[in-house]
């Protein structure tokens, strides 16, 4: 073991090595598999299932234990006793001592001591965290920014329950995120994480007006504005002043907003409809832009840059 990684060296003459990061189970062509546990709870879970049920943890079981923040050996024992397999074998009546005998000396379970839970405070936290230990990150209150090396294309993002799962495509290293407001990559790309519909529209407006992701500073300014009484027209005027689109004709303005927000040009019918609205003053340019940015099509097109999850703080 080297820090948070495990290096396997073949015993044969080749002496080839494999370095494992964020791996929980290694199966060999023959012989018992090797479990890598990052907490006592995980080690106990591996031991119980292997010793008494004669199998390895399933992916679902391992994920459940790993994501049970603060879980103890007692919690795992309680869960183990409730399994149908345990009940069928009559193991639920065994004492804790019997069930756990030898768990901490099992040579097929490697225990790595690592801090996997990070919780921010009420401040606007910002910084890098290591990938490779399936870290659980809770930004807490404040407008928090997780910085990531590389670019947006290097990771896969998906909401699972109340957490955003981030997986690094090069090696599978993972991180679970909660209560954060933005992911910022070294490539200057960002992913704005909106907590409600209004924040989602605001994040997409950066694309509508600027044809790019919102910067960290812009997103934090926008959130600070939304957290207090605000004038929506003043926000839209700010975008117009910084976008330099005022000199465009109505036709060019419409096509620019469509391309920036939806990744396509307006159809003839859409262009005529929007021109009619603008020329009749049924809507102005600012609120036309909001109309496009709040559409389902915009949300789908910009899903890689603007993600929304209700309930985060």
C-alpha positions, 0 to 999 in steps of 0.5 A: 500500500502507498497512501491511498493506492494499492500496488499489486506485483505479480509473483512470477518472473515478469514482476509486472505491477498494477496500481489500483485506485478507487477499487473495492474488489479484485478477482483473480483467475483462481483463488479468493478475491481481494477486497479493499475496504476504506472503512471498518464498516466496509471491511465488516461487510466484506467479512460477513458476506464472505465468511457466512454467505460464501460470496462477495458483496454485490455491486449494489450492496457495496455501493450501499455500504460505501454511501452510508455516511457514518455507518458503523460495524453495528449498523452493518451487523443489523443490516446483515441480520435482516438479509433473507440469506442470513435468516434462511441460514439461521445466522441472525441469532449468532452473537456479534463476537461469533459473526465478527471473529477474524474480520480484522485479520483476514488477509483477503481484506485490505483496510485503507485508512482514508478520509472520505467525507468532506463537509464545508461550512457556511462560507463560500468554499472553493478548491480542489479535492482528490479523486480516487477514493469515492469521496462524499463531498457536502458543500454545506451552506454558501456558494461553493465551487469544486475545482477539477483538473482537465476539461468537462469531457474528461468526466461523466456527471449524473444525479443519483438520489440527492447527490451528483456522481462525478466519474473520471473517464480515464481511470474511473475515479469517483466523487459524490457531490452535494450542496455545491453551486458550481464545478470549475475545470482548469480548461475554464469550462464550468458546470453551474448547478442550479437549485431551482428553475430561476437559477437554471434560467440565469445560468442558461442566460450566460450561454444565450448572451455570451455563447459560453459557460458562466464564469465562477465570478459571474455565477457567484454574483448572480446567486448573490443577487438572487438571494436578496430582493432583486429587479429582473429587468436590471439583471437582464440589462446587465447581460445586454450591456456586457454582451454587445448585441444591441447593434444587431438587427432583430433578425440577427438577434433572434438567430444569435440567441437561438444558436447560442442557447439551442445550438441551432438556427430558428426555423422560418416559422419561428423567426417570423413569430419572434419578429412579429412579437418584437416588432409589435412590442409584445415582448422586448429583446430581454424577455424574448431571450428569457423565453428561449432560455427557459424552454425545455429545449434549452435545458436539454441542449445545455445539460452538460453545462447547466444542471438543476437539482431541487432541495440542495442548500 
